[in-house]
């Protein structure tokens, strides 16, 4: 396997030099609504409000001095870019970040506030990514793919080690899948530490490339990724996560825009935490599968809270977007 458990072990002290351990809380009201013991792994409680920063600091810690001096370049819908912007600032380096037109303006503003160069290009993430890759070749910048990057996956996997330590008798973990780095880190860590735990992956119906690829047994693309869950909005599955994840999940589930929208409200009402679309997908899957999961101990990965104000208001029914 291109990323193994030893890689996560190596990342563990690096990540925790910069990122505090995130909490894992059981919420009584949420558990009552779902009919099982619901434990939330709060990856929204990191310096950027999302799990991605674990991978960012691990990557920058492993760059050469010359790579740090030149900087990195990437494409993002938000949290991956926030991760690299925060990590570049922490390590005194440079980050050039491509985003598609119409990207979350608040995420763009935070990346710029962290010192990153933000470039708007393309109609969606995949077009922004292609342009960033071309510039990386022209300027000899270290291109950081948001998912096909072993150092990112190893860093992210440290969250799953925390889950295994903090709740060793968990029955199930529900993980959102966008590019696949979060699920990849989950699989590498938990298939070693907790081979018996049931791993459920969730995607948006409108951005289902990875689940479609797993079903087909090969990488496939979908025509669009038109979902408000920007952390899930990619039209194609990526090679490295697909290689790691294939055959390792117990179940996958697709959720609708309405189900995720309602889950934003449920997360706020029952945990008083804001869930961005990708995190809401995990809550939505938990609700959708509640009969199947009755009386079990279930970890729901709250992957991030970086939802823009207008989308949050729309999700809560405060006005029609």
C-alpha positions as CSV (number, residue, x, y, z in Angstrom):
1,X,0.0,0.0,0.0
2,X,1.4,3.5,-0.9
3,X,0.5,4.8,2.6
4,X,0.9,2.4,5.6
5,X,0.4,2.6,9.3
6,X,4.0,3.4,9.9
7,X,3.6,6.6,7.9
8,X,0.8,7.6,10.3
9,X,3.0,6.8,13.3
10,X,5.7,9.0,11.8
11,X,3.2,11.8,11.3
12,X,1.8,11.5,14.9
13,X,4.5,13.6,16.7
14,X,4.8,16.1,13.8
15,X,1.0,16.8,13.7
16,X,0.7,17.1,17.5
17,X,3.5,19.5,17.7
18,X,1.2,22.0,15.9
19,X,-2.4,20.6,16.2
20,X,-4.0,19.9,19.6
21,X,-5.9,16.6,19.9
22,X,-9.5,17.1,18.9
23,X,-12.3,16.1,21.2
24,X,-14.7,13.1,20.9
25,X,-18.0,13.9,22.6
26,X,-21.2,11.9,23.1
27,X,-24.3,14.2,22.8
28,X,-27.4,13.0,24.6
29,X,-29.9,14.8,22.5
30,X,-28.4,13.7,19.2
31,X,-28.2,10.2,20.5
32,X,-31.9,10.3,21.5
33,X,-32.9,11.5,18.1
34,X,-30.8,8.8,16.3
35,X,-31.5,5.9,18.6
36,X,-27.8,5.0,19.2
37,X,-24.9,6.4,21.1
38,X,-23.7,9.2,18.8
39,X,-20.1,10.4,19.4
40,X,-18.9,13.4,17.4
41,X,-15.2,13.6,16.4
42,X,-14.7,17.3,16.3
43,X,-12.2,17.8,13.4
44,X,-13.9,21.3,13.2
45,X,-11.9,22.1,16.4
46,X,-8.6,22.7,14.6
47,X,-6.9,26.0,13.8
48,X,-8.6,26.1,10.3
49,X,-11.9,24.5,11.4
50,X,-11.3,21.3,9.4
51,X,-9.3,18.0,9.5
52,X,-7.1,19.0,6.5
53,X,-4.6,20.9,8.5
54,X,-3.2,17.7,9.9
55,X,-2.0,16.8,6.4
56,X,-0.8,20.3,5.7
57,X,1.6,20.4,8.6
58,X,2.9,16.9,7.9
59,X,3.6,17.8,4.3
60,X,5.4,21.1,5.1
61,X,7.5,19.3,7.8
62,X,8.7,16.9,5.2
63,X,9.6,19.4,2.5
64,X,13.2,20.2,1.7
65,X,14.6,23.6,2.5
66,X,14.6,24.6,-1.2
67,X,11.0,23.4,-1.6
68,X,9.9,25.5,1.3
69,X,11.8,28.5,0.0
70,X,10.0,28.3,-3.4
71,X,6.6,27.4,-2.0
72,X,3.7,25.2,-2.9
73,X,0.8,25.4,-5.3
74,X,-2.5,23.7,-5.2
75,X,-6.2,23.9,-6.1
76,X,-9.1,23.8,-3.7
77,X,-12.7,24.4,-2.9
78,X,-11.6,25.6,0.5
79,X,-10.3,23.4,3.4
80,X,-7.3,22.0,1.6
81,X,-6.3,25.5,0.6
82,X,-6.8,26.7,4.2
83,X,-4.6,23.9,5.4
84,X,-1.8,24.8,3.1
85,X,-2.2,28.5,3.7
86,X,-2.0,28.0,7.5
87,X,0.8,25.5,7.2
88,X,2.8,27.8,4.9
89,X,2.4,30.7,7.3
90,X,3.5,28.5,10.2
91,X,6.6,27.3,8.4
92,X,7.5,30.6,6.8
93,X,6.8,29.5,3.3
94,X,4.6,30.5,0.4
95,X,1.3,29.1,-0.9
96,X,-0.3,29.7,-4.3
97,X,-3.9,28.5,-4.2
98,X,-6.3,28.2,-7.2
99,X,-10.0,28.3,-6.6
100,X,-12.9,28.0,-9.1
101,X,-15.3,30.9,-9.8
102,X,-18.0,31.3,-7.2
103,X,-15.9,29.7,-4.5
104,X,-16.8,30.3,-0.9
105,X,-15.8,33.9,-0.4
106,X,-15.2,33.6,3.3
107,X,-12.7,30.7,2.7
108,X,-11.0,32.8,0.0
109,X,-10.7,35.7,2.5
110,X,-9.2,33.6,5.2
111,X,-6.6,32.1,2.8
112,X,-5.6,35.6,1.8
113,X,-5.5,36.7,5.4
114,X,-3.1,33.9,6.1
115,X,-0.8,35.2,3.4
116,X,-1.6,32.9,0.5
117,X,-1.9,34.1,-3.1
118,X,-5.4,33.2,-4.2
119,X,-6.1,32.9,-7.9
120,X,-9.7,32.4,-9.3
121,X,-9.9,30.2,-12.3
122,X,-12.3,27.8,-14.0
123,X,-15.9,26.8,-13.6
124,X,-15.3,24.1,-11.0
125,X,-12.5,22.5,-8.8
126,X,-11.3,20.3,-11.6
127,X,-10.6,23.2,-14.0
128,X,-8.9,25.1,-11.3
129,X,-6.8,22.0,-10.5
130,X,-5.7,21.6,-14.2
131,X,-4.5,25.3,-14.3
132,X,-2.6,25.0,-11.0
133,X,-0.9,21.8,-12.3
134,X,0.3,23.7,-15.4
135,X,1.6,26.6,-13.4
136,X,3.5,24.3,-11.1
137,X,5.3,22.8,-14.1
138,X,6.2,26.3,-15.5
139,X,7.4,27.8,-12.2
140,X,8.9,24.7,-10.6
141,X,6.6,25.0,-7.5
142,X,5.8,21.9,-5.4
143,X,2.3,20.9,-6.6
144,X,0.3,19.5,-3.7
145,X,-2.7,17.4,-5.0
146,X,-5.5,17.5,-2.5
147,X,-5.8,13.7,-2.4
148,X,-3.0,12.0,-4.4
149,X,-0.5,12.9,-1.7
150,X,0.9,10.3,0.8
151,X,2.1,12.9,3.3
152,X,-1.4,14.5,3.5
153,X,-3.1,11.2,4.0
154,X,-0.6,10.1,6.7
155,X,-1.1,13.4,8.6
156,X,-4.9,13.1,8.3
157,X,-4.7,9.5,9.6
158,X,-3.7,10.8,13.0
159,X,-7.3,11.7,13.8
160,X,-8.3,8.1,13.4
161,X,-5.6,7.0,15.9
162,X,-7.2,9.4,18.4
163,X,-10.6,7.8,17.8
164,X,-9.2,4.3,18.4
165,X,-7.6,5.5,21.6
166,X,-10.5,7.5,22.9
167,X,-13.3,5.1,22.1
168,X,-11.8,1.6,21.6
169,X,-15.2,-0.1,21.7
170,X,-16.8,2.0,18.9
171,X,-18.9,-0.2,16.6
172,X,-19.1,2.1,13.6
173,X,-17.5,5.2,12.1
174,X,-19.2,7.4,9.5
175,X,-16.8,9.4,7.3
176,X,-17.6,11.9,4.5
177,X,-15.8,11.3,1.2
178,X,-14.7,14.2,-1.1
179,X,-11.3,13.7,-2.7
180,X,-10.8,10.8,-0.3
181,X,-7.9,11.9,1.9
182,X,-10.0,11.7,5.1
183,X,-11.4,8.2,4.3
184,X,-7.9,7.1,3.2
185,X,-6.4,8.1,6.5
186,X,-9.3,6.4,8.3
187,X,-8.8,3.1,6.4
188,X,-5.1,3.0,6.9
189,X,-5.3,3.7,10.7
190,X,-8.4,1.7,11.6
191,X,-7.9,-1.3,9.5
192,X,-4.7,-1.7,11.5
193,X,-5.9,-0.6,15.0
194,X,-9.5,-1.7,14.8
195,X,-10.1,-4.2,12.0
196,X,-13.5,-5.0,13.4
197,X,-15.0,-1.5,13.3
198,X,-17.5,-0.9,10.6
199,X,-16.5,1.9,8.2
200,X,-19.3,3.7,6.4
201,X,-18.5,6.2,3.6
202,X,-20.9,8.9,2.5
203,X,-21.1,11.2,-0.5
204,X,-23.5,13.7,-1.9
205,X,-25.8,12.2,-4.6
206,X,-24.8,15.1,-6.8
207,X,-21.0,14.4,-6.4
208,X,-20.7,10.7,-6.2
209,X,-17.6,9.9,-8.2
210,X,-15.8,7.9,-5.5
211,X,-18.7,5.7,-4.7
212,X,-19.5,5.2,-8.4
213,X,-15.8,4.2,-8.9
214,X,-15.9,1.7,-6.0
215,X,-19.0,0.2,-7.4
216,X,-17.5,-0.1,-10.9
217,X,-14.1,-1.3,-9.6
218,X,-12.3,1.4,-11.6
219,X,-11.9,5.2,-11.6
220,X,-14.9,6.9,-13.1
221,X,-16.0,10.6,-13.4
222,X,-19.4,12.1,-13.1
223,X,-20.7,14.9,-15.3
224,X,-21.0,17.5,-12.6
225,X,-20.5,18.1,-8.9
226,X,-23.4,20.5,-8.2
227,X,-23.7,20.3,-4.5
228,X,-23.6,23.0,-1.7
229,X,-21.3,20.7,0.1
230,X,-18.1,22.2,-1.4
231,X,-15.9,19.7,0.5
232,X,-17.5,16.9,-1.5
233,X,-17.7,18.7,-4.9
234,X,-15.3,16.9,-7.2
235,X,-16.3,15.3,-10.6
236,X,-13.7,12.6,-10.5
237,X,-12.3,10.1,-8.1
238,X,-8.5,10.2,-7.5
239,X,-6.1,7.4,-8.0
240,X,-4.3,7.1,-4.6
241,X,-7.4,7.3,-2.4
242,X,-9.2,4.8,-4.7
243,X,-6.3,2.4,-4.4
244,X,-6.3,2.7,-0.6
245,X,-10.1,2.6,-0.1
246,X,-11.2,0.0,-2.6
247,X,-12.4,-3.2,-0.9
248,X,-11.9,-1.7,2.6
249,X,-15.3,-0.1,3.3
250,X,-18.2,-2.0,4.8
251,X,-20.9,0.3,3.4
252,X,-21.4,3.4,1.3
253,X,-24.4,5.8,1.3
254,X,-25.5,8.7,-0.8
255,X,-27.4,11.7,0.7
256,X,-29.4,14.4,-1.0
257,X,-29.0,18.1,-0.8
258,X,-32.2,18.3,1.4
259,X,-30.9,15.6,3.7
260,X,-27.6,17.5,4.2
261,X,-29.4,20.8,4.6
262,X,-31.5,19.3,7.4
263,X,-28.4,17.8,8.9
264,X,-26.8,21.2,9.3
265,X,-29.8,22.2,11.4
266,X,-29.7,18.9,13.4
267,X,-26.0,19.4,14.2
268,X,-26.6,22.9,15.4
269,X,-29.6,22.0,17.5
270,X,-28.1,18.9,19.1
271,X,-24.4,19.8,19.5
272,X,-24.3,23.6,19.1
273,X,-21.6,23.1,16.4
274,X,-21.8,24.5,12.9
275,X,-21.4,21.8,10.2
276,X,-20.3,22.6,6.6
277,X,-21.9,20.6,3.9
278,X,-19.3,17.7,4.0
279,X,-19.7,17.3,7.7
280,X,-23.4,17.5,7.4
281,X,-23.3,14.6,5.0
282,X,-22.0,12.4,7.9
283,X,-24.9,13.5,10.1
284,X,-27.3,12.9,7.3
285,X,-26.0,9.4,6.7
286,X,-26.3,8.7,10.4
287,X,-30.0,9.7,10.4
288,X,-30.7,7.8,7.2
289,X,-29.2,4.6,8.7
290,X,-30.5,5.1,12.2
291,X,-32.6,1.9,12.2
292,X,-29.7,-0.2,11.1
293,X,-27.4,1.4,13.7
294,X,-29.8,1.2,16.6
295,X,-28.1,0.7,20.0
296,X,-24.6,0.8,18.6
297,X,-21.7,3.1,19.5
298,X,-21.2,5.3,16.4
299,X,-18.6,7.9,15.6
300,X,-19.7,10.6,13.3
301,X,-16.7,12.6,11.8
302,X,-17.5,16.3,12.0
303,X,-15.0,17.1,9.2
304,X,-15.3,20.9,9.2
305,X,-17.4,24.0,10.0
306,X,-16.4,26.3,7.2
307,X,-19.8,27.1,5.7
308,X,-20.3,30.6,4.4
309,X,-22.9,32.8,6.0
310,X,-25.5,32.8,3.2
311,X,-25.4,29.0,2.9
312,X,-25.8,28.6,6.6
313,X,-28.8,30.9,6.6
314,X,-30.3,29.0,3.7
315,X,-29.7,25.7,5.5
316,X,-31.4,26.9,8.6
317,X,-34.4,28.1,6.5
318,X,-33.8,31.8,7.3
319,X,-34.3,32.8,3.7
320,X,-34.4,31.1,0.3
321,X,-31.0,31.3,-1.5
